[in-house]
Amino acid sequence: MSEYTVSCSEATAYLEDVQKVYFLGTQEVRALDGITVSFMPGSFWSVTGPSGSGKSTLLNLIGCLDRPSSGRYILESRDVSTLDDDSLSELRLRHLGFIFQSFNLIPQLTVQENIELPLYYLGWDVARSAERSRKLAELVRLEHRLFHKPMELSGGERQRVAIARALANDPAVLLADEPTGNLDSTTGAQIVNLLQKLNSRGMTIILVTHDQDIAGVANKRLHLLDGRVDRIDDGS
């Protein structure tokens, strides 16, 4: 067991010697090359590294959007490596929340409807979904925007809607892929403050970023290089 791990039974997410290999024609591309790391409940991680270091591939694996070529990935005590597509979808829906740089909101839907979307797939009834979405809108300070559509919102407001939607299913892990990348520095700082607030309430967060200042707010910093763990630092 490496210096970066604990027992997988203690971790929310645990990767052991994970490799991900792609082929471009006959050329092998080793996007991840033996990643072993544990993400403990309630931790806040940043993932950094140069372009091509494996950040997005790692986030896709943690988010059950892809499977490792070899190695083990345990999420909420389930071995993701062995699951079929339907089981992966179910695991994503029930245990993971996603925040993207481009927000990925549905433009035809209101703020409330965008927040409620995961609950629709979980089979929640209308009244329960509406109550949940209102509470989450209050959490991200958008209760006055519930019936607006994304194009009527600022970039920061759209990202807050995306965060509320990511929280709808009360995920075990919140995954954020450059969530401040399309925002100005002041609005980006507001989003980071919101993520810190969520983490203080016990939310496990894994944040991919190129911004070292943003990475520094995490209590664990994972730096990747050439698909490998270059180092793991404690946050300041």
C-alpha positions as a printed Julia matrix, in Angstrom:
236×3 Matrix{Float64}:
   0.0    0.0     0.0
   1.45   3.37   -1.02
   1.96   6.37    1.23
  -1.09   7.95   -0.42
  -3.63   5.31    0.62
  -5.65   4.1     3.55
  -7.89   1.07    3.75
 -10.4    1.22    0.91
 -13.17   0.47    3.43
 -12.53   3.88    5.05
 -12.52   5.89    1.82
 -15.42   7.33   -0.14
 -13.43   6.71   -3.33
 -10.33   4.53   -3.63
  -8.14   3.92   -6.69
  -5.54   1.16   -6.66
  -2.92   0.92   -9.42
  -5.39   2.36  -11.93
  -4.28   2.56  -15.53
  -6.12   3.95  -18.53
  -4.81   3.21  -21.99
  -6.12   4.6   -25.29
  -5.06   3.72  -28.8
  -4.67   6.3   -31.56
  -4.38   3.99  -34.51
  -1.59   1.68  -33.47
  -0.07   4.14  -30.99
  -0.67   3.43  -27.31
  -1.45   6.43  -25.12
  -1.15   5.75  -21.39
  -3.35   8.52  -19.94
  -3.12   7.15  -16.39
  -0.2    5.01  -15.36
  -0.63   3.34  -11.98
  -2.67   5.8    -9.9
  -3.2    4.81   -6.26
  -5.0    7.28   -4.02
  -7.78   7.42   -1.4
 -10.37  10.19   -1.13
 -11.63  10.32    2.43
 -15.14  11.42    3.44
 -15.36  15.18    3.91
 -12.04  15.95    2.22
 -11.5   18.72   -0.32
  -9.05  17.82   -3.1
  -7.62  19.85   -5.93
  -6.15  18.06   -8.95
  -3.51  19.96  -10.91
  -0.91  19.25  -13.56
   0.09  20.34  -17.06
  -2.12  19.72  -20.07
  -2.05  16.04  -20.97
  -1.09  14.95  -17.44
  -4.31  12.93  -16.97
  -6.51  15.31  -14.96
  -9.64  14.97  -17.1
  -9.16  11.22  -17.5
  -8.89  10.84  -13.73
 -12.03  12.9   -13.17
 -13.92  10.85  -15.77
 -12.94   7.63  -14.01
 -13.87   8.93  -10.57
 -17.17  10.14  -12.06
 -17.93   6.7   -13.55
 -17.97   8.18  -17.05
 -15.26   5.69  -18.01
 -13.67   2.53  -16.69
 -10.01   1.83  -15.93
  -8.08  -0.39  -18.33
  -6.64  -2.14  -15.29
  -6.53  -1.71  -11.54
  -9.4   -1.2    -9.08
 -11.71   1.7    -8.39
 -13.97   1.43   -5.34
 -16.76   4.0    -4.92
 -19.05   3.77   -1.89
 -17.85   0.17   -1.36
 -18.65  -0.9    -4.95
 -15.98  -2.02   -7.42
 -16.65   0.24  -10.39
 -14.32  -1.81  -12.58
 -16.83  -4.68  -12.66
 -20.05  -2.74  -13.38
 -22.01  -2.68  -16.62
 -23.24   0.54  -18.24
 -26.64   0.51  -16.52
 -25.04   0.0   -13.1
 -22.55   2.81  -13.78
 -25.41   5.14  -14.69
 -27.24   4.24  -11.49
 -24.1    4.82   -9.42
 -23.56   8.25  -11.01
 -27.16   9.23  -10.44
 -27.24   8.27   -6.78
 -23.76   9.05   -5.52
 -22.09  11.69   -7.7
 -22.58  15.37   -8.52
 -20.93  17.13  -11.45
 -20.0   20.79  -12.02
 -18.6   21.75  -15.43
 -16.71  24.77  -16.74
 -19.44  25.35  -19.37
 -22.29  24.95  -16.83
 -24.19  22.4   -19.04
 -27.6   23.81  -18.15
 -30.6   23.09  -20.37
 -31.53  26.48  -21.91
 -35.24  25.66  -22.34
 -35.68  24.88  -18.64
 -36.04  27.32  -15.74
 -33.62  27.44  -12.83
 -35.99  25.3   -10.78
 -36.4   22.75  -13.57
 -32.64  22.51  -14.12
 -32.07  21.89  -10.41
 -34.82  19.26  -10.34
 -33.51  17.3   -13.32
 -31.61  14.59  -11.36
 -34.65  14.15   -9.11
 -36.83  13.44  -12.14
 -34.57  10.52  -13.02
 -34.62   9.37   -9.4
 -38.4    9.2    -9.58
 -39.2   11.92   -7.04
 -42.74  13.32   -7.1
 -43.4   16.91   -8.2
 -44.02  18.4    -4.75
 -40.96  16.82   -3.16
 -38.74  17.85   -6.09
 -40.01  21.43   -5.98
 -39.32  21.68   -2.24
 -35.79  20.29   -2.69
 -35.02  22.68   -5.56
 -36.25  25.69   -3.56
 -34.03  24.79   -0.62
 -31.01  24.36   -2.89
 -31.76  27.64   -4.65
 -31.72  29.34   -1.25
 -28.4   27.67   -0.44
 -26.79  29.19   -3.55
 -28.68  32.49   -3.09
 -30.85  32.17   -6.2
 -34.29  31.81   -4.65
 -35.31  35.01   -6.49
 -34.33  33.47   -9.85
 -36.25  30.17   -9.74
 -38.38  30.91  -12.78
 -35.71  32.51  -14.93
 -33.97  30.63  -17.74
 -30.18  30.3   -18.06
 -29.85  33.0   -20.74
 -31.35  35.48  -18.28
 -28.6   34.84  -15.73
 -25.0   35.99  -15.33
 -22.16  33.49  -15.63
 -21.77  33.28  -11.87
 -25.5   32.7   -11.42
 -25.45  29.92  -14.02
 -22.62  28.22  -12.2
 -24.52  28.47   -8.93
 -27.51  26.8   -10.64
 -25.13  24.05  -11.8
 -23.89  23.6    -8.24
 -27.44  23.4    -6.9
 -28.28  20.8    -9.54
 -25.15  18.82   -8.63
 -26.32  18.76   -5.0
 -29.88  17.66   -5.76
 -29.18  13.96   -5.21
 -27.11  14.61   -2.03
 -23.99  13.09   -3.63
 -21.21  11.31   -1.8
 -18.67  13.12   -4.01
 -18.93  16.45   -5.8
 -16.73  16.61   -8.91
 -15.82  20.04  -10.31
 -14.02  20.41  -13.65
 -12.54  23.93  -13.92
 -15.7   25.42  -12.39
 -14.28  28.97  -12.43
 -12.72  28.76  -15.89
 -15.39  30.86  -17.63
 -15.79  33.37  -14.82
 -14.06  36.6   -13.86
 -11.82  36.52  -10.79
 -14.37  38.06   -8.42
 -17.17  35.7    -9.45
 -14.75  32.78   -9.44
 -13.81  33.59   -5.85
 -17.5   33.54   -4.92
 -17.87  30.06   -6.42
 -14.79  28.83   -4.54
 -16.2   30.26   -1.31
 -19.42  28.35   -1.93
 -17.47  25.12   -2.47
 -15.6   25.74    0.79
 -18.91  26.24    2.56
 -20.21  22.94    1.18
 -17.02  21.18    2.26
 -17.33  22.62    5.77
 -20.69  20.85    5.94
 -19.05  17.5     5.18
 -19.24  17.35    1.38
 -16.37  15.49   -0.32
 -15.11  17.64   -3.22
 -12.63  16.87   -5.99
 -11.75  19.95   -8.04
  -9.68  20.02  -11.24
  -8.08  23.41  -11.86
  -5.15  25.11  -13.57
  -5.29  27.98  -11.09
  -2.79  27.49   -8.26
  -4.56  30.0    -6.02
  -7.79  28.04   -6.31
  -5.94  24.76   -5.83
  -4.51  26.16   -2.61
  -7.9   26.32   -0.88
  -8.17  22.51   -0.89
  -6.91  20.56    2.12
  -5.31  17.99   -0.22
  -3.56  18.79   -3.49
  -2.89  16.04   -6.03
  -0.41  16.95   -8.76
  -0.28  14.72  -11.82
   2.58  14.41  -14.3
   2.55  12.1   -17.32
  -0.39  10.12  -15.96
   1.22   9.46  -12.59
   0.96  10.9    -9.1
   3.82  13.39   -8.97
   3.04  14.49   -5.4
   0.3   14.99   -2.87
   0.49  18.04   -0.61
  -1.54  19.21    2.33
  -3.37  22.49    1.73
  -2.29  25.69    3.43
